[in-house]
Amino acid sequence: MSNLDHLVEQQVKEYESRLKHIDEMLDHAHVQLSTKNVVAEEQTEFERIQRARHQLNEDLQRMKLISKQHWETDTIENAGPMGVWDIVAQRLEKFIERIDKT
């Protein structure tokens, strides 16, 4: 396995791990929302986060399909994909903190 192949595989595993963590937090938030009286704003925010999670999964699936040669170029051209993942995770964590307190 080449270094690039290993790097791509490692990146995919990292994204899969982060997506799993986001899914666990979404499950927690869903339980909290179903057991509490929430305002429409909180439900709307939760739905936005769910859509963002769906987009992350689509991005991950595309990443798995692109060729190794294109992966490096694509990653460089779209610098900062981890930033998007971190933003979604941070929004979700703040959301959970907020609904856990209500």
MMTF fields as JSON, N, C-alpha, C and O atoms, coordinates in Angstrom:
{
  "mmtfVersion": "1.0.0",
  "mmtfProducer": "UNKNOWN",
  "numBonds": 407,
  "numAtoms": 408,
  "numGroups": 102,
  "numChains": 1,
  "numModels": 1,
  "chainsPerModel": [1],
  "groupsPerChain": [102],
  "chainIdList": ["A"],
  "bondAtomList": [4, 2, 8, 6, 12, 10, 16, 14, 20, 18, 24, 22, 28, 26, 32, 30, 36, 34, 40, 38, 44, 42, 48, 46, 52, 50, 56, 54, 60, 58, 64, 62, 68, 66, 72, 70, 76, 74, 80, 78, 84, 82, 88, 86, 92, 90, 96, 94, 100, 98, 104, 102, 108, 106, 112, 110, 116, 114, 120, 118, 124, 122, 128, 126, 132, 130, 136, 134, 140, 138, 144, 142, 148, 146, 152, 150, 156, 154, 160, 158, 164, 162, 168, 166, 172, 170, 176, 174, 180, 178, 184, 182, 188, 186, 192, 190, 196, 194, 200, 198, 204, 202, 208, 206, 212, 210, 216, 214, 220, 218, 224, 222, 228, 226, 232, 230, 236, 234, 240, 238, 244, 242, 248, 246, 252, 250, 256, 254, 260, 258, 264, 262, 268, 266, 272, 270, 276, 274, 280, 278, 284, 282, 288, 286, 292, 290, 296, 294, 300, 298, 304, 302, 308, 306, 312, 310, 316, 314, 320, 318, 324, 322, 328, 326, 332, 330, 336, 334, 340, 338, 344, 342, 348, 346, 352, 350, 356, 354, 360, 358, 364, 362, 368, 366, 372, 370, 376, 374, 380, 378, 384, 382, 388, 386, 392, 390, 396, 394, 400, 398, 404, 402],
  "bondOrderList": [1, 1, 1, 1, 1, 1, 1, 1, 1, 1, 1, 1, 1, 1, 1, 1, 1, 1, 1, 1, 1, 1, 1, 1, 1, 1, 1, 1, 1, 1, 1, 1, 1, 1, 1, 1, 1, 1, 1, 1, 1, 1, 1, 1, 1, 1, 1, 1, 1, 1, 1, 1, 1, 1, 1, 1, 1, 1, 1, 1, 1, 1, 1, 1, 1, 1, 1, 1, 1, 1, 1, 1, 1, 1, 1, 1, 1, 1, 1, 1, 1, 1, 1, 1, 1, 1, 1, 1, 1, 1, 1, 1, 1, 1, 1, 1, 1, 1, 1, 1, 1],
  "groupList": [{"groupName": "MET", "atomNameList": ["N", "CA", "C", "O"], "elementList": ["N", "C", "C", "O"], "formalChargeList": [0, 0, 0, 0], "bondAtomList": [1, 0, 2, 1, 3, 2], "bondOrderList": [1, 1, 2], "singleLetterCode": "M", "chemCompType": "L-PEPTIDE LINKING"}, {"groupName": "SER", "atomNameList": ["N", "CA", "C", "O"], "elementList": ["N", "C", "C", "O"], "formalChargeList": [0, 0, 0, 0], "bondAtomList": [1, 0, 2, 1, 3, 2], "bondOrderList": [1, 1, 2], "singleLetterCode": "S", "chemCompType": "L-PEPTIDE LINKING"}, {"groupName": "ASN", "atomNameList": ["N", "CA", "C", "O"], "elementList": ["N", "C", "C", "O"], "formalChargeList": [0, 0, 0, 0], "bondAtomList": [1, 0, 2, 1, 3, 2], "bondOrderList": [1, 1, 2], "singleLetterCode": "N", "chemCompType": "L-PEPTIDE LINKING"}, {"groupName": "LEU", "atomNameList": ["N", "CA", "C", "O"], "elementList": ["N", "C", "C", "O"], "formalChargeList": [0, 0, 0, 0], "bondAtomList": [1, 0, 2, 1, 3, 2], "bondOrderList": [1, 1, 2], "singleLetterCode": "L", "chemCompType": "L-PEPTIDE LINKING"}, {"groupName": "ASP", "atomNameList": ["N", "CA", "C", "O"], "elementList": ["N", "C", "C", "O"], "formalChargeList": [0, 0, 0, 0], "bondAtomList": [1, 0, 2, 1, 3, 2], "bondOrderList": [1, 1, 2], "singleLetterCode": "D", "chemCompType": "L-PEPTIDE LINKING"}, {"groupName": "HIS", "atomNameList": ["N", "CA", "C", "O"], "elementList": ["N", "C", "C", "O"], "formalChargeList": [0, 0, 0, 0], "bondAtomList": [1, 0, 2, 1, 3, 2], "bondOrderList": [1, 1, 2], "singleLetterCode": "H", "chemCompType": "L-PEPTIDE LINKING"}, {"groupName": "VAL", "atomNameList": ["N", "CA", "C", "O"], "elementList": ["N", "C", "C", "O"], "formalChargeList": [0, 0, 0, 0], "bondAtomList": [1, 0, 2, 1, 3, 2], "bondOrderList": [1, 1, 2], "singleLetterCode": "V", "chemCompType": "L-PEPTIDE LINKING"}, {"groupName": "GLU", "atomNameList": ["N", "CA", "C", "O"], "elementList": ["N", "C", "C", "O"], "formalChargeList": [0, 0, 0, 0], "bondAtomList": [1, 0, 2, 1, 3, 2], "bondOrderList": [1, 1, 2], "singleLetterCode": "E", "chemCompType": "L-PEPTIDE LINKING"}, {"groupName": "GLN", "atomNameList": ["N", "CA", "C", "O"], "elementList": ["N", "C", "C", "O"], "formalChargeList": [0, 0, 0, 0], "bondAtomList": [1, 0, 2, 1, 3, 2], "bondOrderList": [1, 1, 2], "singleLetterCode": "Q", "chemCompType": "L-PEPTIDE LINKING"}, {"groupName": "LYS", "atomNameList": ["N", "CA", "C", "O"], "elementList": ["N", "C", "C", "O"], "formalChargeList": [0, 0, 0, 0], "bondAtomList": [1, 0, 2, 1, 3, 2], "bondOrderList": [1, 1, 2], "singleLetterCode": "K", "chemCompType": "L-PEPTIDE LINKING"}, {"groupName": "TYR", "atomNameList": ["N", "CA", "C", "O"], "elementList": ["N", "C", "C", "O"], "formalChargeList": [0, 0, 0, 0], "bondAtomList": [1, 0, 2, 1, 3, 2], "bondOrderList": [1, 1, 2], "singleLetterCode": "Y", "chemCompType": "L-PEPTIDE LINKING"}, {"groupName": "ARG", "atomNameList": ["N", "CA", "C", "O"], "elementList": ["N", "C", "C", "O"], "formalChargeList": [0, 0, 0, 0], "bondAtomList": [1, 0, 2, 1, 3, 2], "bondOrderList": [1, 1, 2], "singleLetterCode": "R", "chemCompType": "L-PEPTIDE LINKING"}, {"groupName": "ILE", "atomNameList": ["N", "CA", "C", "O"], "elementList": ["N", "C", "C", "O"], "formalChargeList": [0, 0, 0, 0], "bondAtomList": [1, 0, 2, 1, 3, 2], "bondOrderList": [1, 1, 2], "singleLetterCode": "I", "chemCompType": "L-PEPTIDE LINKING"}, {"groupName": "ALA", "atomNameList": ["N", "CA", "C", "O"], "elementList": ["N", "C", "C", "O"], "formalChargeList": [0, 0, 0, 0], "bondAtomList": [1, 0, 2, 1, 3, 2], "bondOrderList": [1, 1, 2], "singleLetterCode": "A", "chemCompType": "L-PEPTIDE LINKING"}, {"groupName": "THR", "atomNameList": ["N", "CA", "C", "O"], "elementList": ["N", "C", "C", "O"], "formalChargeList": [0, 0, 0, 0], "bondAtomList": [1, 0, 2, 1, 3, 2], "bondOrderList": [1, 1, 2], "singleLetterCode": "T", "chemCompType": "L-PEPTIDE LINKING"}, {"groupName": "PHE", "atomNameList": ["N", "CA", "C", "O"], "elementList": ["N", "C", "C", "O"], "formalChargeList": [0, 0, 0, 0], "bondAtomList": [1, 0, 2, 1, 3, 2], "bondOrderList": [1, 1, 2], "singleLetterCode": "F", "chemCompType": "L-PEPTIDE LINKING"}, {"groupName": "TRP", "atomNameList": ["N", "CA", "C", "O"], "elementList": ["N", "C", "C", "O"], "formalChargeList": [0, 0, 0, 0], "bondAtomList": [1, 0, 2, 1, 3, 2], "bondOrderList": [1, 1, 2], "singleLetterCode": "W", "chemCompType": "L-PEPTIDE LINKING"}, {"groupName": "GLY", "atomNameList": ["N", "CA", "C", "O"], "elementList": ["N", "C", "C", "O"], "formalChargeList": [0, 0, 0, 0], "bondAtomList": [1, 0, 2, 1, 3, 2], "bondOrderList": [1, 1, 2], "singleLetterCode": "G", "chemCompType": "PEPTIDE LINKING"}, {"groupName": "PRO", "atomNameList": ["N", "CA", "C", "O"], "elementList": ["N", "C", "C", "O"], "formalChargeList": [0, 0, 0, 0], "bondAtomList": [1, 0, 2, 1, 3, 2], "bondOrderList": [1, 1, 2], "singleLetterCode": "P", "chemCompType": "L-PEPTIDE LINKING"}],
  "groupTypeList": [0, 1, 2, 3, 4, 5, 3, 6, 7, 8, 8, 6, 9, 7, 10, 7, 1, 11, 3, 9, 5, 12, 4, 7, 0, 3, 4, 5, 13, 5, 6, 8, 3, 1, 14, 9, 2, 6, 6, 13, 7, 7, 8, 14, 7, 15, 7, 11, 12, 8, 11, 13, 11, 5, 8, 3, 2, 7, 4, 3, 8, 11, 0, 9, 3, 12, 1, 9, 8, 5, 16, 7, 14, 4, 14, 12, 7, 2, 13, 17, 18, 0, 17, 6, 16, 4, 12, 6, 13, 8, 11, 3, 7, 9, 15, 12, 7, 11, 12, 4, 9, 14],
  "groupIdList": [1, 2, 3, 4, 5, 6, 7, 8, 9, 10, 11, 12, 13, 14, 15, 16, 17, 18, 19, 20, 21, 22, 23, 24, 25, 26, 27, 28, 29, 30, 31, 32, 33, 34, 35, 36, 37, 38, 39, 40, 41, 42, 43, 44, 45, 46, 47, 48, 49, 50, 51, 52, 53, 54, 55, 56, 57, 58, 59, 60, 61, 62, 63, 64, 65, 66, 67, 68, 69, 70, 71, 72, 73, 74, 75, 76, 77, 78, 79, 80, 81, 82, 83, 84, 85, 86, 87, 88, 89, 90, 91, 92, 93, 94, 95, 96, 97, 98, 99, 100, 101, 102],
  "secStructList": [7, 7, 2, 2, 2, 2, 2, 2, 2, 2, 2, 2, 2, 2, 2, 2, 2, 2, 2, 2, 2, 2, 2, 2, 2, 2, 2, 2, 2, 2, 2, 2, 2, 2, 2, 1, 7, 7, 7, 2, 2, 2, 2, 2, 2, 2, 2, 2, 2, 2, 2, 2, 2, 2, 2, 2, 2, 2, 2, 2, 2, 2, 2, 2, 2, 1, 7, 2, 2, 2, 2, 2, 2, 2, 2, 2, 2, 6, 7, 7, 2, 2, 2, 2, 2, 2, 2, 2, 2, 2, 2, 2, 2, 2, 2, 2, 2, 2, 2, 2, 2, 7],
  "xCoordList": [0.843, 0.0, 0.894, 1.82, 0.602, 1.41, 1.082, 0.082, 1.955, 1.709, 0.401, -0.342, 0.127, -1.107, -2.319, -3.303, -2.258, -3.355, -3.599, -4.737, -2.505, -2.616, -3.216, -4.055, -2.789, -3.308, -4.806, -5.56, -5.232, -6.649, -7.442, -8.482, -6.957, -7.635, -7.738, -8.773, -6.659, -6.631, -7.644, -8.348, -7.71, -8.64, -10.083, -10.914, -10.388, -11.741, -12.114, -13.226, -11.204, -11.479, -11.729, -12.602, -10.967, -11.149, -12.538, -13.229, -12.942, -14.264, -15.37, -16.378, -15.179, -16.173, -16.31, -17.418, -15.186, -15.205, -15.94, -16.747, -15.656, -16.325, -17.817, -18.627, -18.178, -19.591, -20.305, -21.443, -19.648, -20.225, -20.461, -21.499, -19.5, -19.647, -20.825, -21.612, -20.938, -22.057, -23.373, -24.344, -23.413, -24.633, -25.006, -26.183, -24.012, -24.282, -24.852, -25.792, -24.286, -24.808, -26.21, -27.06, -26.454, -27.794, -28.808, -29.921, -28.427, -29.323, -29.661, -30.815, -28.649, -28.854, -29.798, -30.735, -29.537, -30.378, -31.81, -32.756, -31.972, -33.308, -34.084, -35.261, -33.427, -34.074, -34.476, -35.584, -33.566, -33.868, -35.05, -35.92, -35.073, -36.167, -37.499, -38.538, -37.469, -38.725, -39.272, -40.446, -38.438, -38.89, -39.134, -39.559, -38.876, -39.006, -39.886, -40.058, -40.431, -41.154, -40.121, -39.433, -40.023, -39.031, -39.744, -40.859, -39.076, -39.628, -39.309, -38.4, -40.065, -39.897, -38.481, -37.956, -37.862, -36.492, -35.518, -34.626, -35.686, -34.803, -35.037, -34.085, -36.295, -36.602, -36.017, -35.484, -36.119, -35.571, -34.053, -33.492, -33.393, -31.934, -31.536, -30.576, -32.266, -31.99, -32.115, -31.278, -33.137, -33.336, -32.218, -31.794, -31.737, -30.599, -29.35, -28.611, -29.138, -27.97, -28.098, -27.111, -29.296, -29.501, -29.194, -28.582, -29.614, -29.315, -27.807, -27.264, -27.14, -25.685, -25.01, -24.049, -25.495, -24.947, -25.13, -24.23, -26.302, -26.578, -25.587, -25.092, -25.304, -24.347, -22.95, -22.23, -22.573, -21.265, -21.174, -20.139, -22.247, -22.244, -22.122, -21.397, -22.817, -22.693, -21.264, -20.726, -20.654, -19.265, -18.336, -17.421, -18.578, -17.76, -17.914, -16.927, -19.131, -19.351, -18.664, -18.099, -18.709, -18.001, -16.498, -15.806, -15.996, -14.57, -14.13, -13.039, -14.961, -14.62, -14.561, -13.857, -15.294, -15.393, -14.35, -14.025, -13.818, -12.884, -11.549, -11.151, -10.9, -9.62, -8.571, -8.697, -7.555, -6.475, -5.782, -5.429, -5.588, -4.917, -5.758, -5.224, -7.055, -7.938, -8.166, -8.471, -8.02, -8.257, -7.323, -7.758, -6.055, -5.087, -5.392, -5.398, -5.64, -5.957, -7.234, -7.294, -8.24, -9.529, -9.389, -9.976, -8.625, -8.433, -7.713, -8.074, -6.704, -5.957, -6.857, -6.859, -7.619, -8.488, -9.589, -10.021, -10.039, -11.101, -10.531, -11.082, -9.44, -8.754, -9.725, -10.6, -9.541, -10.341, -11.579, -12.498, -11.67, -12.893, -13.134, -14.277, -12.056, -12.233, -12.924, -13.608, -12.751, -13.424, -14.935, -15.625, -15.451, -16.891, -17.341, -18.361, -16.59, -16.931, -16.935, -17.848, -15.919, -15.817, -16.958, -17.487, -17.337, -18.429, -19.731, -20.457, -20.03, -21.26, -21.228, -22.214, -20.104, -19.988, -20.121, -20.782, -19.51, -19.601, -21.026, -21.509, -21.699, -23.089, -23.95, -24.81, -23.71, -24.489, -24.2, -25.123, -22.942, -22.595, -23.25, -23.793, -23.208, -23.849, -25.357, -25.983, -25.932, -27.362, -27.736, -28.711, -26.97, -27.245, -27.117, -27.958, -26.081, -25.92, -27.144, -27.633, -27.634, -28.779, -30.04, -30.77, -30.309, -31.548, -31.445, -32.462, -30.237, -30.08, -30.399, -30.841, -30.177, -30.41, -31.883, -32.295, -32.68, -34.103, -34.927, -36.138],
  "yCoordList": [-1.17, 0.0, 1.242, 1.355, 2.164, 3.379, 4.323, 4.163, 5.304, 6.305, 7.05, 7.333, 7.364, 8.07, 7.202, 7.685, 5.929, 5.008, 4.947, 4.977, 4.861, 4.804, 6.094, 6.056, 7.228, 8.519, 8.636, 9.089, 8.231, 8.28, 7.373, 7.773, 6.166, 5.214, 5.772, 5.655, 6.369, 6.959, 8.112, 8.23, 8.943, 10.071, 9.58, 10.128, 8.563, 8.005, 7.456, 7.687, 6.737, 6.194, 7.308, 7.185, 8.389, 9.538, 10.143, 10.422, 10.342, 10.899, 9.949, 10.391, 8.651, 7.683, 7.736, 7.666, 7.859, 7.953, 9.22, 9.179, 10.324, 11.579, 11.514, 12.043, 10.875, 10.739, 9.873, 10.159, 8.834, 7.982, 8.794, 8.651, 9.64, 10.482, 11.45, 11.645, 12.046, 12.943, 12.183, 12.699, 10.958, 10.151, 9.85, 9.877, 9.566, 9.305, 10.552, 10.459, 11.714, 12.952, 13.257, 13.731, 12.988, 13.2, 12.303, 12.734, 11.059, 10.147, 10.695, 10.661, 11.196, 11.772, 12.981, 13.106, 13.858, 15.047, 14.657, 15.277, 13.638, 13.188, 12.7, 13.023, 11.929, 11.448, 12.626, 12.666, 13.585, 14.758, 15.543, 15.996, 15.698, 16.442, 15.734, 16.379, 14.414, 13.667, 13.622, 13.313, 13.927, 13.861, 15.23, 15.318, 16.284, 17.636, 18.485, 18.213, 19.513, 20.505, 21.439, 22.175, 21.4, 22.243, 23.299, 23.101, 24.394, 25.463, 25.163, 24.393, 25.779, 25.543, 25.851, 25.188, 26.854, 27.232, 26.074, 25.841, 25.355, 24.215, 23.084, 22.451, 22.825, 21.782, 22.138, 21.278, 23.405, 23.864, 23.702, 23.251, 24.07, 23.927, 22.459, 22.126, 21.587, 20.155, 19.656, 18.88, 20.089, 19.676, 20.2, 19.51, 21.42, 21.961, 21.102, 20.796, 20.728, 19.895, 18.534, 18.0, 17.97, 16.691, 16.8, 15.899, 17.895, 18.086, 18.221, 17.685, 18.941, 19.086, 17.736, 17.448, 16.9, 15.556, 14.731, 14.006, 14.858, 14.13, 14.554, 13.717, 15.841, 16.347, 15.79, 15.425, 15.728, 15.158, 13.711, 13.287, 12.952, 11.565, 11.477, 10.626, 12.341, 12.354, 12.68, 12.067, 13.642, 14.004, 12.814, 12.553, 12.11, 10.941, 9.862, 9.256, 9.622, 8.607, 8.99, 8.133, 10.281, 10.744, 10.56, 10.156, 10.861, 10.716, 9.273, 9.023, 8.345, 6.931, 6.522, 5.577, 7.228, 6.843, 7.476, 6.91, 8.636, 9.303, 8.557, 7.892, 8.691, 7.999, 8.589, 9.723, 7.821, 8.257, 9.506, 10.404, 9.567, 10.711, 11.977, 13.046, 11.853, 13.007, 13.397, 14.553, 12.448, 12.731, 13.827, 14.772, 13.697, 14.681, 16.062, 17.052, 16.128, 17.402, 17.988, 19.177, 17.167, 17.61, 18.128, 19.153, 17.437, 17.837, 19.181, 20.038, 19.355, 20.618, 21.759, 22.837, 21.525, 22.564, 22.95, 24.103, 21.999, 22.254, 22.241, 21.604, 22.939, 22.949, 23.26, 24.117, 22.536, 22.797, 21.955, 22.402, 20.76, 19.976, 19.599, 19.422, 19.477, 19.152, 20.301, 20.09, 21.487, 22.631, 22.475, 22.797, 21.979, 21.765, 20.714, 20.886, 19.641, 18.583, 19.14, 18.877, 19.899, 20.468, 21.433, 21.455, 22.222, 23.173, 22.438, 22.814, 21.398, 20.639, 20.005, 20.06, 19.407, 18.762, 19.793, 19.528, 20.948, 21.991, 22.506, 22.706, 22.721, 23.178, 22.162, 22.516, 20.893, 19.829, 19.741, 19.571, 19.854, 19.818, 20.963, 20.754, 22.166, 23.318, 23.121, 23.476, 22.551, 22.288, 21.312, 21.532, 20.238, 19.245, 19.878, 19.647, 20.668, 21.349, 22.198, 22.212, 22.899, 23.78, 22.995, 23.362, 21.917, 21.186, 20.334, 20.057, 19.914, 19.167, 20.033, 19.526, 21.329, 22.254, 22.616, 23.084, 22.402, 22.787, 21.728, 21.89],
  "zCoordList": [0.0, 0.0, 0.0, 0.803, -0.91, -1.002, 0.153, 0.854, 0.324, 1.364, 1.124, 2.063, -0.137, -0.457, -0.155, 0.403, -0.518, -0.213, 1.289, 1.756, 2.026, 3.484, 4.036, 4.936, 3.499, 3.943, 3.673, 4.534, 2.49, 2.141, 3.074, 3.596, 3.283, 4.164, 5.591, 6.247, 6.042, 7.378, 7.486, 8.489, 6.47, 6.47, 6.48, 7.203, 5.695, 5.657, 7.029, 7.505, 7.666, 9.0, 10.009, 10.868, 9.909, 10.804, 10.623, 11.603, 9.38, 9.109, 9.578, 10.129, 9.36, 9.824, 11.342, 11.873, 12.033, 13.489, 13.944, 14.872, 13.291, 13.645, 13.346, 14.107, 12.253, 11.914, 12.957, 13.328, 13.42, 14.457, 15.736, 16.383, 16.094, 17.278, 17.109, 18.036, 15.934, 15.654, 15.759, 16.311, 15.231, 15.314, 16.766, 17.127, 17.59, 19.006, 19.677, 20.466, 19.365, 19.949, 19.432, 20.185, 18.149, 17.598, 18.289, 18.59, 18.54, 19.254, 20.637, 21.064, 21.327, 22.65, 22.564, 23.352, 21.606, 21.443, 21.106, 21.592, 20.278, 19.891, 21.116, 21.278, 21.969, 23.192, 24.063, 24.597, 24.201, 25.029, 24.456, 25.199, 23.158, 22.53, 22.696, 22.84, 22.675, 22.771, 24.194, 24.392, 25.183, 26.573, 27.19, 28.342, 26.457, 26.995, 26.099, 24.91, 26.705, 25.911, 25.298, 26.006, 24.0, 23.337, 22.498, 22.016, 22.349, 21.513, 20.058, 19.744, 19.197, 17.757, 17.299, 16.405, 17.909, 17.538, 17.767, 16.951, 18.87, 19.158, 18.168, 17.713, 17.83, 16.856, 15.496, 14.796, 15.13, 13.855, 13.829, 12.831, 14.921, 14.999, 14.885, 14.19, 15.562, 15.494, 14.056, 13.596, 13.357, 11.966, 11.069, 10.142, 11.339, 10.576, 10.798, 9.861, 12.045, 12.36, 11.685, 11.179, 11.67, 10.992, 9.505, 8.93, 8.879, 7.445, 7.22, 6.254, 8.121, 8.0, 8.15, 7.437, 9.065, 9.259, 7.976, 7.553, 7.377, 6.136, 5.048, 4.293, 4.974, 3.987, 4.257, 3.327, 5.526, 5.869, 5.407, 4.892, 5.586, 5.148, 3.628, 3.112, 2.919, 1.459, 1.04, 0.117, 1.716, 1.422, 1.673, 0.892, 2.749, 3.071, 2.001, 1.585, 1.56, 0.538, -0.767, -1.446, -1.124, -2.328, -2.162, -3.097, -0.958, -0.703, -0.919, -1.43, -0.539, -0.69, -2.163, -2.522, -3.002, -4.403, -5.312, -6.356, -4.939, -5.842, -5.881, -4.925, -6.989, -7.158, -6.229, -5.766, -5.97, -5.081, -5.632, -4.868, -6.937, -7.525, -7.35, -7.051, -7.535, -7.416, -5.957, -5.663, -5.051, -3.635, -3.135, -2.477, -3.448, -2.964, -3.534, -2.802, -4.818, -5.463, -4.89, -4.577, -4.756, -4.223, -2.797, -2.45, -1.979, -0.589, -0.506, 0.301, -1.336, -1.339, -1.817, -1.224, -2.883, -3.426, -2.441, -2.413, -1.641, -0.673, 0.735, 1.632, 0.919, 2.211, 3.336, 3.219, 4.427, 5.611, 5.79, 6.475, 5.221, 5.414, 6.871, 7.295, 7.63, 9.044, 9.761, 10.763, 9.263, 9.866, 9.825, 10.792, 8.7, 8.58, 9.589, 10.257, 9.698, 10.655, 12.076, 12.858, 12.388, 13.731, 14.018, 15.13, 13.035, 13.226, 13.528, 14.449, 12.761, 13.002, 14.383, 15.118, 14.738, 16.058, 17.176, 18.18, 17.019, 18.044, 18.181, 19.296, 17.062, 17.116, 17.836, 18.641, 17.538, 18.166, 19.659, 20.455, 20.048, 21.466, 22.223, 23.307, 21.67, 22.309, 22.396, 23.394, 21.34, 21.319, 22.424, 23.143, 22.564, 23.603, 24.983, 25.853, 25.188, 26.483, 26.783, 27.913, 25.785, 25.982, 26.312, 27.233, 25.574, 25.834, 27.097, 27.733, 27.472, 28.713, 29.924, 30.955, 29.801, 30.918, 31.076, 32.137, 30.025, 30.105, 30.789, 30.939]
}
